[in-house]
């Protein structure tokens, strides 16, 4: 087990290095940030002074090596636009994104797993067919379109929920959390529903497939033959054995939602990391973009490692495969 963890961490170092090169080169080739930072009426001398102040007059290789040397010490540079440390800007936005994704994934699991089990237990029933049809719609419709429709219905026409913003926050140590207030829940409802619908649709399909695979197993038949209540059969024997694919998919989708909640945050003006990324790309704020990508890659690598460890905890047979 320890060897497995060490190997995964070493692989993560390689992934981080490769991604840092790709992102740095890509953002370097996009354009000159001074075009966004300096007034159009500025002289060439003023532009050159700004480039020298930001270190943009050096070659790409020198800039990359300087960035990586500072990053290894926890310094990802300062935002070209605000002058604040890039890492600080990202960490300030991180609680908002985590709140949004946690609520969205909670909704997806609570809706997707029971409906998927229902569809798997009675695949030919009209209700099961309706569930699968809805899951196809949820999986296929663009996220931004779902968000706009929810805004039109619940914010504009009914006036029940706010269409943008995060609402008031409560400070808990260094964190600013909005879910500790009722208004915070009102504000997170629409973006979380938008983000969670696609995740729920995927979980419905995964749960249905796993349920249909497990139901014919001998231990389910034996439990029925013993006369165990249906609640115990489906709530214990069935659910326990379909948890592996559900856990794997939920973990991966949670990581993807954290890293790619850009569309949802943009539609609802949610002040999270995705909104910060879009604003930084528009203004060519290189330190923030590179820092964001590296932090997200590291987060996804660690999340995948945690999912694998949970997988081995649930399924003991997978530990033997790791040892082999």
N, C-alpha and C positions, 0 to 999 in steps of 0.2 A: 504493500500500500504506500509506504513512504517513498519507494523508488518511483512508483507511478506519479505521485504528486511532484517529486523533484523533476521528473522528465517533462511533465506538463508545464511547470514553471520555466524550465529552460526553453521549451518551445515558445512560450509566451514572449520571452526576451527576443527571440528571432523574429517573431511576428511584429513586435513593436518596432524593431529596427527597420524592417522592410516597409511597414506602413509609414514610419516617419519620413523615410526617403521619398516614397511615392507622393505623400501629401505635400511635403515641402517643395518638391520639384513642381508638382501640379499648381500649387498656389503661387510659386515663383513665376511660372510661365503665363499666368492669367493676365497680369498687367502690373503697372506701377502704382503702388498705393499713394504716392504723392499727388497723383491726379485727383484723388478724393480728398486729400488733406489740405491742399494749397489752393488759394483763390485763383480763378482763371486769369485774373489780372496780374498775378505774381510774375516777377522777372525770372529769367533762367538762373540767375545767381541765387535768388531766394529759394527756388526749387532745389538747387544743388545743396544749399545749406540744410534744408530739411532732410534730404537724402543722407547726408553725412551724419546728421544728428540721430537718425534712426538706424544707421548702419547699412543702408541700402546701396551705398556706393561700392561695397565690397563684392567679390565674386560669390556666386551661389554656393560653392563648396565651402568657402570661409564662413559664410552666414550659417550654413547648416551645422558645421562643426562647432561654431560658437553657440548656436542654439542648443545642440545636444549636450555640450559641456555644462551649460547652465541648467538644462533640464535634469541632468543627473543629480544636481544639487537642489532640485525642487523649484527652480526658477524658470518658468516658461516664457519669460519676457513680459513686456508691458504692452497694453493695447495702444495701437497707433492713434486711436480716436480719443480715448479718455485719459490715457496715461496711467490707468490702474493696472496692477498685476493681472495677467490673463487668467491665472489660476484662481485668483480671488473672484473675478467676474463670474467664472464658471461655477464655483462653489456657492456663490450667492444665489444663483439661479437653480441649483440642483434640487433643493427641497421642493420647489414648485413642480418640477418635472416628476419627481418621485411620488409626490402626492397624487398627481394626475394618473400616473401609470398604475399605482397600487389600487386606486379606486376602479380604474378601467379593468384591470385584470381580475379584481375581486368580483366585479359584475360578470365578466366573461366566464369565470369558473362556476359561479353560482347559477348561471343560466345555461352554460354550455354542457356541463357534465350531466345534470339530471335529464335535460332534453335529449342528449345523446344516448344515455342509457335507455330512456323510453323508446326512442327510435330503434335501438338495437334489439330490444326485447320483443318488439312487435313490428318487424320491418314492413309487413304488408298492410298494416292498418292505415286508414286514411289520415289519422293524426300524425303518424310517423312520416308519411309522405309529405304532409304539410310542413312538418318540422324541417325535413331535408330541403324542401323547396325554399323555405325562408333562409336556411343556411347558405344556399347557393346565392341568393340575393345579397345577403350580408357579406359574403366573401367576394362578390364581384363588383358591387357598387363602389365607386371612388370615395375615399374618405372625405375629401373636401365637399363633395355633393351631399353626402349624408349630413355633414356639419351644417351646411347652408340650409338644408331642408328643416333640420331641427331648430335652427335659429328662426326661420320663417314661421314655424308652427308654434313653438313654445315661448319664444321671446317677442316676436312681432305681433302675431295674431292673438295669442292667449295671454301674453304678458305675465307668464308664470315664473320664468327663469331669466336671469341676465344673460346677455349674448357675448359678453367679453369681460376680461379682467379676472382677478383672483379673489377679490374681496379682502376684508380685514384679516390681519395675521396676528398671531400670538407668539411672543418670543419665548422659546424654551432653550435656554443656554444660548449657543451661537445660532440656533435654527429659528427661522420664522415660518410658523406653520399656520395654514388657513383652515385645516380640517377640525381645529379645536373650536371653531365658531360656527353657528348655524348659517350665517351668510356665506362662509367658506364652502359649505356643502351645496348651497344654492348655486354658487358660481362654478363649482367643479362638475355639476351634474351633466350639463350638455356636452362639454368636451370629453368627459369620461365615457359617456354613452356613445359618442361618436367613435372614440378609439376602441371601446370595448366590443362594439357590435361585430367588427371583423374578426376579433380574437375569439368571440363566442361562437361565431359561425365555424371557425376552424376547429375549435374544441368539440363542437357537436359532431363533426365528421370523424374526428379521431376517436371520440368516445364510442360512437356507434360502431365503428369498425372493430374496436377492441372488445366491445360487448358481444358482438356476433361471433368473434373468435373464441371467447371464453365460455359462452353459454353451453356449447356442446361438450365441454370437458367432463371427464368422469367425476371429478370432485363436486361439480354442480349437480350432476345426476344423483350422486350418492347423498348429497345434502337433501335433495328433494325426497329421495326414497326414505330417508330417516324421519321425514315429516317435519323438518325444521320450518319455522314460519318464513313466509316469502320476504318479510322485512329483513330477517337475519341473512337469508341466502343472498339477496341482492345488496344489502347494506354492508355486509362483512365479506363473504366469500367472493362475490363478483367484484365489488368495488376495490378490494385489496389487490386483486390480480389485474385490474385494468389501470391501476395507478401509475405503472411504469411509463407507458406512452403518454398518459396525461401529464405526469410530472415533467417528462422530457420536453414535450411541446410547450407547456406552460412556462417552464424556465427559459427556453429559447425565445418565446414570444415576449416575455417580460423584458429580456435584454434588448430585443429589437425595438420594443416600444420605447424604452428609455433612450436608445440611440437615435431613433427615427420618428419621434413624435413631432417632427417639424411641421407637417401639414396641419395637424390638429391645433398646435400651439399658434400657428399663423392665422388660421381661420378665426379662432376665438381670442386672439391677442393675449394668450396665456403667457405670463412672463417667466418661461422656463428656458432650459438650455437650448432647445430647438429654435426658439425665437431668437435667442442670442446668436446662434450659428448663422441663421439666415441674414440677420443684420450685419454680421461680421463679414460674410461673403460678399454682400453688396458693397460694403465699404473697403473690401480687400484688407481687412484687419488681420494680417497674417499670423501674429502670435496667438490670437484667440482661436482661430480656425485650427491651427496645428495642435495647440494644447487640447482643444475639445476632442479632436479625432484620437489623439494618443490616449487620453483619459477614457474615452469610450471603448477603444480597443482593449485596454487593460481591464476595464470593467467586464466586457464580454468574455474575455479569456478566463477571468476568475469565476464568473457566473457559470460558464460551461464546466469548469472544474468542480464547482459545488454541486451542479446537477449530476455529474458523473458519480460523485461520492454518495449522493443521496440514492442514486440508481443502484449502486453496489450495496447500500444499507438495506434497501427494500428487496433486492434480488441477490441472495447469497451466491448463486451460481456464477454471477458475473465476476465475483472476486477471483474465482479459479481461472477465468479467462485472463484476468490481469496478471496473475502470477505466472501463467504459461507464457 
